[in-house]
Amino acid sequence: MTDQLLLENVFSQESLDRLMPPEKSDAFFEALYGDASEGAYDIRLECISRGANRVVLAFNLTQRPGKCLVCSLTYGLPNVFLRHPLINIKGMIQKIEEAGVPVKKWQLGNTEEDSKTLHVIPLYLDIE
């Protein structure tokens, strides 16, 4: 079982911002569309819950001013995030393990519409 203090440190917002820095949103849209200003949302990795055996993270997609999050086809994003080298989920998992949290299994969930301005893609981590 992983120590709670370790989990708090590894999954603090500061640590998650290092895993998924804010500037990755612009880099993602630059790679996808050739222009960062075409992006309809900012991506931020946040911790939803930390338990003894499971951690739930979320890629929060927050609508940018003057853009339409609902119109931006976020429901197909889990498949894109799984493969996209800028998002690099496998690299994130590796860094989490290097920080001392053994990940047995991980899974990216489906996009959930929290509101018209916030969509969430959960990332489930089963830990030892």
C-alpha positions in Angstrom: 0.0 0.0 0.0 1.3 3.4 -0.9 1.9 6.0 1.8 -0.8 8.8 1.9 1.9 11.6 2.2 3.6 10.3 -0.9 0.2 10.3 -2.8 -0.4 13.9 -1.6 3.0 15.0 -2.9 2.9 13.1 -6.2 -0.7 14.2 -7.0 -0.5 17.8 -5.6 -1.6 20.4 -8.1 2.0 21.7 -8.4 3.2 18.2 -9.4 0.4 17.7 -11.8 1.1 21.0 -13.4 4.6 19.8 -14.0 3.3 16.6 -15.7 0.8 18.6 -17.8 2.1 22.2 -18.0 -0.3 24.9 -19.1 1.7 25.6 -22.3 0.9 22.1 -23.5 -2.6 23.3 -24.5 -1.2 25.7 -27.1 1.4 23.1 -28.2 -1.4 20.5 -28.6 -3.5 22.9 -30.8 -0.4 24.0 -32.8 0.3 20.3 -33.6 -3.4 19.6 -34.3 -4.4 22.6 -36.3 -1.2 24.4 -37.1 -2.4 27.4 -35.0 -2.7 27.5 -31.2 -5.4 30.2 -31.4 -7.7 27.6 -33.0 -8.0 25.7 -29.7 -11.4 25.9 -28.0 -10.2 24.9 -24.5 -7.3 24.8 -22.1 -6.2 21.4 -20.7 -5.3 21.0 -17.0 -4.6 17.8 -15.2 -6.2 17.7 -11.7 -6.6 15.1 -9.0 -10.2 14.1 -8.3 -9.6 11.5 -5.6 -6.8 9.6 -3.9 -7.5 6.3 -2.2 -5.4 3.4 -1.0 -5.7 1.5 -4.2 -7.0 4.0 -6.8 -6.3 7.5 -7.8 -8.6 9.4 -10.2 -7.1 12.2 -12.2 -8.9 14.3 -14.7 -8.0 16.2 -17.8 -10.2 19.2 -17.4 -11.0 20.9 -20.7 -12.0 24.5 -19.9 -13.5 26.6 -22.6 -11.5 29.5 -23.8 -13.1 33.0 -24.1 -15.0 33.4 -27.3 -14.8 29.7 -28.2 -17.4 26.9 -28.1 -16.4 23.9 -26.0 -19.5 22.0 -26.9 -18.8 22.4 -30.6 -15.2 21.2 -30.4 -15.8 17.4 -30.6 -14.4 16.6 -27.2 -16.1 13.2 -27.1 -13.4 11.7 -29.4 -10.6 13.1 -27.4 -9.8 10.1 -25.2 -8.6 8.2 -28.3 -6.6 11.2 -29.4 -5.1 11.7 -25.9 -4.1 8.0 -25.8 -1.9 8.3 -28.9 -0.8 11.9 -28.9 2.9 12.4 -28.2 2.4 15.9 -26.6 -0.1 14.6 -24.1 2.0 11.5 -23.6 0.0 9.6 -21.0 2.4 6.7 -20.9 5.2 9.2 -20.1 3.1 10.7 -17.3 2.5 7.2 -15.8 6.2 6.5 -16.0 7.0 9.8 -14.1 4.4 8.9 -11.5 6.0 5.5 -11.0 9.5 7.1 -10.9 8.2 9.4 -8.1 7.4 6.2 -6.0 3.8 5.4 -6.9 3.5 1.9 -8.4 0.8 1.9 -11.0 -0.7 -1.6 -11.6 -3.1 -0.5 -14.3 -4.4 2.7 -15.8 -7.4 3.5 -18.0 -8.6 6.7 -19.7 -12.4 7.2 -19.3 -14.9 8.8 -21.6 -15.4 12.5 -21.9 -18.0 13.8 -19.4 -19.8 17.1 -19.8 -19.6 18.8 -16.4 -21.0 22.0 -17.9 -21.1 23.9 -21.2 -17.7 25.4 -20.3 -16.0 22.3 -18.6 -15.6 18.8 -20.0 -13.7 16.2 -18.1 -11.7 13.1 -19.2 -11.0 10.9 -16.2 -7.8 9.0 -15.9 -8.1 6.0 -13.5 -4.9 4.7 -11.8 -5.0 1.4 -9.9 -2.0 1.5 -7.6 -0.3 -1.1 -5.4 
